[in-house]
């Protein structure tokens, strides 16, 4: 039962803020920022972090890397 609190700590304290800040830094270089940038980044961050963190326990590391990049592309273009 100790794994669930550890997973939640990793997800809430590391994955979500790291993904949000990384994307906000990347989008800060745009001349004209898209409408609702912060809301779209929040939705993207939440969806991508949950998807990749849940599969971290089940996929081998090389498949997890490929899967997370493919999922980022799909979620990014759908938001």
C-alpha positions as CSV (number, residue, x, y, z in Angstrom):
1,X,0.0,0.0,0.0
2,X,3.0,2.3,0.1
3,X,3.2,2.5,-3.6
4,X,0.0,4.5,-4.1
5,X,1.1,7.5,-1.9
6,X,4.5,7.4,-3.6
7,X,2.8,7.5,-7.1
8,X,0.5,10.3,-6.0
9,X,3.5,12.3,-4.7
10,X,5.4,11.7,-7.9
11,X,2.4,12.7,-10.0
12,X,1.3,15.8,-8.1
13,X,4.7,17.2,-7.0
14,X,6.9,16.3,-9.9
15,X,5.1,15.4,-13.2
16,X,2.4,18.0,-13.3
17,X,4.5,21.1,-12.4
18,X,7.4,19.9,-14.5
19,X,5.3,19.4,-17.7
20,X,3.4,22.7,-17.2
21,X,6.5,24.8,-16.6
22,X,8.4,23.1,-19.5
23,X,5.5,23.8,-22.0
24,X,5.0,27.4,-20.7
25,X,8.7,28.1,-21.3
26,X,8.5,26.7,-24.8
27,X,5.4,28.7,-25.7
28,X,6.9,31.9,-24.2
29,X,9.1,32.2,-27.3
30,X,6.0,32.7,-29.6
31,X,5.4,36.2,-30.8
32,X,1.7,35.9,-30.5
33,X,0.5,33.6,-27.9
34,X,-2.6,31.5,-28.6
35,X,-5.9,32.3,-27.0
36,X,-6.6,30.4,-23.7
37,X,-2.9,29.3,-23.6
38,X,-2.9,28.7,-19.8
39,X,-6.1,26.7,-19.9
40,X,-5.0,24.6,-22.8
41,X,-1.6,23.9,-21.2
42,X,-3.3,22.9,-18.0
43,X,-5.5,20.4,-19.8
44,X,-2.6,19.1,-21.8
45,X,-0.4,18.7,-18.7
46,X,-3.1,16.9,-16.8
47,X,-4.0,14.5,-19.6
48,X,-0.4,13.7,-20.6
49,X,0.9,13.3,-17.1
50,X,-1.9,10.9,-16.0
51,X,-1.5,8.9,-19.2
52,X,2.3,8.5,-19.0
53,X,2.4,8.0,-15.2
54,X,-0.2,5.2,-15.3
55,X,1.6,3.3,-18.0
56,X,5.0,3.7,-16.2
57,X,4.2,0.7,-14.0
58,X,3.2,-1.6,-16.9
59,X,5.4,-0.8,-19.9
60,X,9.2,-1.5,-20.3
61,X,11.3,1.6,-20.3
62,X,12.0,1.6,-24.1
63,X,8.3,1.2,-24.9
64,X,7.4,3.8,-22.3
65,X,9.7,6.4,-24.0
66,X,8.1,5.8,-27.4
67,X,4.6,5.7,-26.0
68,X,5.0,9.0,-24.1
69,X,6.3,10.9,-27.1
70,X,3.5,9.5,-29.3
71,X,0.9,10.4,-26.7
72,X,2.3,13.9,-26.3
73,X,1.9,14.5,-30.1
74,X,-1.6,13.2,-30.1
75,X,-2.7,15.1,-27.0
76,X,-0.9,18.3,-28.2
77,X,-2.7,18.4,-31.5
78,X,-6.1,17.5,-30.1
79,X,-6.1,20.3,-27.5
